[in-house]
Amino acid sequence: MRIGLITADPGHQLLADTVRLLSPRHEVVALDPGGHGAGAQDPADPSEDAADPGELADVYLLKARTPHALALARSLERRGAPVVNSAAATALCQDRTAMADVALRAGLPFAPTRTVASLAGLTAERLPRPIVVKSRHSRRHDLVARVDDAARLRALSADWADEPVVVQDFTPNDGWDHKLWVIAGRVFAALRRSELAAGGRGPSLPLALDALPPGWLDPVRHVGSVFSLEVYGVDLIDAGGGAPLIVDINAFPGVRGQAGAPEALAALALRTAERGGLTAPRP
């Protein structure tokens, strides 16, 4: 088999470990989509030039979310190559407005979300309760902040005034994010301090699946079918009494230090290649 990696970071732990499992019997090629420093807010600009991948691989793993990467993934899909996750599913998880709409319509316990054209547009609003503001378009170093009062909002606006944002009511919680990752239906988990908590994020801590409150795995697994994702992450908080609240969904997250994750990803890549094959002839 020939497996392609669409990524600017082939040395990422999950990918590197997966390559070590695959390379003795299979060819693995990495494609740097370029433009990984771009900050364009359109997550899939069809005008972007995709790099020529040469001979098609039997399957591609899309661990990138820049416009260049999505354009490359779309071009490969048009040529008949299977891509995990698809370009469309990856792009959907970048638009937090669309993500919330799809999740809530599907009945997932997702945080109610509204969209504001720019952070500056919030400054005229009265804040009756703490809120969380996030960049509408998810990307590296985007805006995610708790806002308790107008002074905090004005401070953020100094740097983010024109940023399109989504707004969620802050849900009181214990300050821990439950990080759940899924690879082809297999679930991995960890705990990490929320970036909104005092002191910010810390290292991820091991979390056994049987330590989760009852019923939490059901919505996490349902996310995959709702968003057409095979490799994804779900961030949840305990909204009180063990009730889960999904605060974020990520396509192909950075799963690190999870025993069995590289094996699950390698098996998924081979299974997808064998099942999907190519619907268009190789050049």
SVG drawing of the C-alpha trace seen along z (x, -y; Angstrom):
<svg xmlns="http://www.w3.org/2000/svg" viewBox="-32 -50 43 56">
<polyline fill="none" stroke="black" stroke-width="0.4" points="0.0,0.0 1.0,-3.6 -0.1,-5.9 0.1,-9.7 0.3,-12.1 -1.0,-15.7 0.8,-17.6 3.4,-20.2 4.5,-18.2 5.3,-14.6 7.3,-14.3 4.2,-14.7 4.2,-11.8 1.0,-10.1 2.1,-10.3 5.7,-9.3 4.6,-6.3 2.1,-5.3 4.7,-5.5 7.0,-3.2 4.2,-0.6 3.5,-1.0 6.8,-1.5 8.2,2.0 5.6,3.3 4.1,0.1 5.3,-3.1 4.5,-6.2 4.9,-9.7 4.5,-13.0 3.0,-16.0 3.6,-19.4 0.6,-21.4 2.5,-24.7 0.9,-27.9 0.8,-26.6 1.4,-30.1 -1.6,-31.6 -4.3,-33.1 -7.0,-33.3 -10.5,-33.0 -12.0,-31.1 -11.2,-27.5 -11.5,-26.2 -10.6,-28.8 -10.8,-27.0 -8.4,-29.5 -5.5,-28.2 -3.0,-26.3 -2.5,-22.7 0.9,-21.1 1.2,-18.4 1.2,-15.1 2.6,-13.0 1.5,-9.4 -1.7,-9.0 -1.5,-7.1 -4.1,-4.5 -5.2,-6.6 -4.3,-10.0 -4.4,-11.1 -5.3,-14.7 -3.6,-16.2 -3.7,-19.8 -6.4,-22.4 -5.0,-25.4 -6.7,-26.5 -3.8,-25.0 -4.2,-21.7 -7.9,-21.6 -7.5,-22.6 -4.9,-19.7 -7.3,-17.2 -10.2,-18.3 -8.0,-17.9 -7.0,-14.4 -10.7,-13.5 -11.7,-14.7 -9.1,-12.3 -10.6,-9.4 -8.3,-9.1 -9.8,-8.4 -8.9,-11.1 -9.2,-10.6 -10.9,-12.8 -12.5,-14.2 -11.9,-17.8 -15.5,-18.7 -15.6,-17.2 -12.4,-18.9 -13.6,-22.3 -16.9,-21.9 -15.0,-21.5 -13.2,-24.8 -16.3,-26.9 -17.6,-27.1 -20.9,-28.6 -21.6,-25.7 -20.3,-23.2 -22.7,-24.3 -25.6,-24.4 -25.0,-20.8 -24.3,-19.5 -27.4,-21.1 -29.7,-20.0 -28.4,-16.4 -29.3,-16.6 -25.7,-16.5 -25.2,-18.2 -23.3,-21.1 -22.9,-24.5 -25.6,-26.9 -23.7,-29.3 -24.4,-32.6 -22.3,-34.4 -21.2,-38.0 -19.6,-39.7 -16.7,-41.1 -15.5,-41.2 -15.9,-45.0 -19.7,-44.5 -19.9,-42.9 -18.5,-46.0 -21.9,-47.7 -23.7,-44.8 -24.5,-44.5 -23.0,-41.3 -25.5,-39.9 -23.2,-36.9 -19.7,-35.6 -19.3,-34.5 -16.8,-32.6 -15.7,-34.2 -13.9,-32.2 -12.8,-33.0 -15.5,-31.8 -12.8,-30.1 -10.7,-27.6 -7.0,-27.9 -3.7,-27.9 -3.4,-30.7 -7.0,-31.8 -9.0,-33.6 -10.5,-31.6 -11.2,-33.7 -13.6,-34.0 -15.1,-37.5 -16.6,-38.5 -17.0,-42.3 -16.8,-45.1 -13.2,-45.9 -12.0,-42.5 -13.9,-42.8 -12.3,-46.2 -8.9,-44.7 -9.4,-41.8 -10.7,-44.3 -7.4,-46.0 -6.0,-43.1 -9.1,-41.3 -11.6,-44.1 -12.3,-42.8 -12.3,-39.1 -15.5,-37.3 -16.5,-35.4 -18.9,-33.0 -20.3,-33.5 -21.3,-31.0 -22.5,-31.5 -19.8,-30.4 -20.9,-27.2 -19.6,-26.8 -17.4,-23.7 -14.5,-22.2 -11.9,-23.7 -11.0,-20.4 -11.5,-19.5 -12.2,-15.9 -10.3,-15.3 -11.7,-12.4 -10.2,-11.2 -11.7,-8.7 -9.9,-6.7 -12.2,-4.5 -14.6,-4.1 -11.9,-3.4 -11.9,-6.0 -9.0,-7.4 -9.2,-9.9 -7.3,-12.3 -7.9,-15.2 -6.4,-18.6 -6.9,-21.9 -9.0,-24.2 -7.3,-27.2 -10.1,-29.2 -9.2,-28.1 -6.9,-30.1 -3.4,-29.3 -4.2,-28.1 -3.5,-24.7 -1.3,-22.1 -0.2,-18.7 -2.7,-16.0 -3.4,-13.4 -4.4,-9.8 -8.1,-9.1 -9.6,-5.6 -12.8,-5.3 -14.5,-3.6 -13.8,-6.7 -16.1,-8.8 -19.6,-9.6 -22.2,-7.2 -23.5,-7.9 -20.6,-10.2 -19.3,-7.8 -22.6,-7.8 -22.5,-11.4 -18.8,-11.2 -19.3,-8.3 -22.3,-10.0 -20.1,-12.9 -18.4,-10.7 -21.5,-9.8 -23.0,-13.4 -19.8,-15.0 -18.6,-12.2 -15.3,-11.9 -13.1,-8.9 -10.4,-10.6 -11.5,-13.4 -11.4,-14.9 -14.2,-16.0 -13.7,-18.4 -16.3,-18.0 -16.9,-19.6 -19.1,-18.4 -22.0,-20.9 -23.2,-19.7 -24.4,-16.4 -22.4,-14.5 -24.1,-16.0 -21.7,-16.3 -21.4,-19.5 -19.4,-19.5 -17.4,-22.7 -15.3,-21.8 -14.9,-19.2 -11.6,-18.8 -10.8,-16.9 -7.6,-14.8 -6.4,-16.3 -2.9,-15.7 -3.4,-12.5 -0.2,-12.1 0.9,-9.4 -2.2,-7.2 -1.3,-3.5 -2.9,-1.9 -3.6,-5.1 -0.9,-4.6 -2.0,-1.0 -5.6,-2.1 -4.6,-4.8 -2.4,-2.4 -5.2,0.1 -7.7,-2.5 -5.4,-3.7 -5.0,-0.2 -8.6,0.7 -9.7,-2.5 -7.2,-1.9 -8.4,1.7 -12.1,0.8 -12.1,-2.4 -9.4,-1.9 -9.3,-4.5 -12.3,-5.5 -10.1,-7.2 -7.1,-5.8 -3.6,-6.7 -1.8,-9.1"/>
</svg>
